[in-house]
Structures are given as structure tokens and as C-alpha cells.
């Protein structure tokens, strides 16, 4: 898994590539925790190149979302597709988190 | 082969020989140069002395030479003829005080092409011409100049000596090369032997991974110090090796103990799973815990004479923590310990579970669950879903319009948020049908080509009729294993098949 963090005026964009699974989820969670500690309140997770996510990955997403919510922030997702979209919908995460088709749409809601 | 790729032995021999040869050549050049300069000066001095002797003998002829008559010239020639025994004198001349040539002398065979230069006014000096040495000397009589003598000598003696030096030098060079080679071959061993021995020892250690061997120190020099350091390094590696081996053994024992405990935990989870059923509701299952123990658990039981509860849950993550939570949830469902909960109402059961197991109080773990209640009288199944893959209902009747139905219902994973709402959905079971429940481990598998099996592909696989006579779950399990290319999975793999046959009486509960 690769993670790129980009800070813009409206949001912090976290691009995740590869697999978000048992091995990589702690890394993802820590990166998001760092971004939240630095004061981010609107984080856009770019998932267009995320190939796979399992329940451990969902857990890291949920924990990060809750941390951000505790700071009156929001965690939103962009570019969900394929198996990742399927898992997100199945677990009901699409109702817990806002999802957008594009980064522009997500940034417009910041 | 370049110098840098030669062996130590070759380098030492070559270096010694080159040094010897260069030193010898330098010494030879210095000596030859010195000797040639000496010969040059000696020849010049000899010529000057000779010129003075001839000059003194010619004063009689020169005193009368102003008239330049034949007798004077004859006397002068005879005087010069005295030079004939001197083979190195090529030519000679006597000049009168006015500069006129009184007599000349040419060595036999050298008269042609040998010219006599005009006399030099400054008297005594050397002049080098091509391959010769020339001398002009004023001739004095009673303190007054009466003429000049000119002598020209070849350098053959010097060239002969140079040739002899060349031959002797080449011979000395060959001999010294031979001797230095023999000495170098013998003496280089003092340096090369310990280095070669060290190199061989290092190679043996590397190839055999035997850190008990040691290199032998031959001398107390820098190479000896290197060998001591090498041996010390081997000792340290050996000690670390032993410590690492002991640590590995301890870790292996600890790992075996942990694996044994994980196996016992998996056995315990398996022992809590329900027995297989026959009759109006037939139930079979397959459960393959992952090596790290997952959080799958499932069960089914009659709630009353008409209603049959079915559930499958999956705690996120792996390990004992996930297994403990799954056992706790299953226990609450089996023993009906959720407060004020109607276990015939799936949505109410999920709401109660969500309140009872918030992730903040259970190791930040949530779980998915599908809970359904089949009513044999109404021939209907009511169900609710908390983020779990929807079970698949496959009807047996060929005339039934819908053969494969996904029992979907909206719902979020349990424990994620408080006060989540779940809804009941229902499905009529009018004909004999097979209900398949499974955990995500059954379809979230990697195929041999590295791609992932999708849920849709898994459903198609599940609905495929079994042609070999193999039990449905065995066939499905085998298909997934074949696609995965392995018999082990990263996650727990649970599959339940419930055969619902409305035409049959209820079985024993």
C-alpha cells in the first residue's frame, strides 16, 4: 500500500493505493491519526487506486472517522469502485460516510 | 591480465623484478654517462697534448714558411706524417701565422670528402663536428705565434666502448632479472602465504558457514594483526550465532505454544458450533479457521415450535481477541441473554447486540451479522442484516421464477455507532430451497493470477449445480480452494447450508 498526503486550502487529501488489509491498515490509521493531530478537519480519502479493502481496513477507516468526528471534523471518500465499493456498501459504510464521485465534488462540500 | 587482477603472489614477484630492473637501468645510465663524459674529456686532452707536440716539432718548418716554398711544405708534411700511428686522428693541418695552409694530413681512405677548415683566431678550443672532435692550437716559438695546428679525431673508441657497455648492461640485466625472480619467488611467500591462508579461511567460512574455524597467524606484522582481528570477528559472530540460535529456539517454542493455544481456541470455537440437522430443516456447515484464528461464529436453533433462528457473525480482524468477542456474541444469542429482546424479531436482536457490544468497550472491534428467523407455518423467513454479505437462497423447483435470491437488508456493522437502526426484511419459502450463509472469507480470496474473486462471481459459483454427486458445500469449498490455489486462507472461512422444505414436518428440536 502507498499513501500520499496532500494539503490544500479546503482539505487534506489522502490518496491510498494498493491493498488496505491486515498488514497495511495500521500504517493507514497512523497516517490519518497524524493528519488529524495536525489539525485537519476535512479529510478526503482518494480511493480510485485502492484495489482491495478487508474488515481490518474498514476498522481503521471507522476508528479514524470517529477520531475526526470527535474534533468536529469529517472523513469523506472519493473514487470508490469495484470490490472496494462492494465491501463499503455491504458493510453499510456508505451510510456512515459521505462518498463522492470526484475530488472536485468532495472539495466543494468542504 | 591487468596488474590489479593478478594474484598477490604475481604482484609481489612482478613488483620486485620491476623495481630491480629500473634500479639497475638507472645505475647503468649514470655510470655510462659519467664514463662517456670522461672519455670525451680524455680524448680532447690527448688531442691537445698531441697538437702541442706536433706544433713544437713544426716550428722549424713554420719559421721559414712565410715564403711557402716546396721544402718547407715537405718538412711540414713529414712532421704531420708522424700522426699516422694514431688511428683515431682523421685529419690534420698546419697553418702559417697568416692563416695559409702549409700542410695537411688525411688518414688513408679519408682524404675524399674531408675538408680542412680555416684556422680559428682564438687559439686553444674544442669543436665538435659530426661524429668527430676537433682541436685548434696556436704554435708559439720564443713566445711569439708562428702558426696554428688543427687535429680532427673520430669517436670510434667511444662508440666501441658504448657497445661494450650495452652488451654488458643487457647481460647484467638478464642476470639480475633471473636472480631477482628466484629471490622474489622465495621471499614473496613471507607476505603472500599469510594473506592467501587468510583468504582461503574466509572463503571456507563463507561457503560452509562454519564460524568455528580460525586463521593461523604466521608473523607479528600488519597481516598478523589483520588475522587476529579476523579471528576476533569470527569469535563474535560465533557467539552471536549461538545466541541467535538459542533465541530462535526459544521463539520457536513460544510460537509452537501460541499455535497450540490458537488451535485449542479454534477447537473451542468449533465445539460451540451447532450439530448438523436433518428433517424439515436440514443444516450442514463447513468451518475453516484461519491460521491466526478469526472472528467467525454461527449457529441455528429452534426458538419455538414454529420458528427457527439462523445467524452468522464475523468479528473484524484476527486473533484471540476477535475469537473471544465472537464467542461472547454467540453466547448471547444462544442463551438469549440480551435484555428485553424478542429473539423472533431479527431487527430487535441486532439493535440489542449493537447496544450490548459497542466497539469502544470491546477492543475497538465491530462485527457483521446476518440474523434470520424461518417460520415453518407461514413459510416465510424474516431477517435483518448488520453489514454482512447477504445469504443466497437457491430454489430447487425448476418452475420457480427466481432461482437465486440474495437476502439483502440495509444495515451497518454492529458496534460502530450507538442507536443504529436495523430493519426487517422477509422472503417467502414456498418450495424446497437451499439457504447459504457465509462469511466474507468465503469470497474475499485472491485467485492464482493475483486478481480478486468478486461477490457476484462467488454467487454464480454457489448457484452452479453439483454434477459430481459431491455435497454442495464440499463442492463449493473445493471450487474456492481451486480458484485460490491453496488449501489455507488468510481469513476464517464459514459456510452454512440450510435446506428449507415447507412440505416436511418439523424435525426434533
Interface residues (C-beta under 8 A of the other chain):
Chain A: X22 X51 X52 X54 X55 X56 X58 X59 X62 X63 X82 X83 X86 X87 X90 X91 X92 X93 X95 X96
Chain B: X314 X316 X317 X318 X359 X364 X365 X366 X368 X386 X387 X388 X389 X390 X410 X411 X412 X413 X416 X417 X440 X444 X452 X454 X455 X490 X491
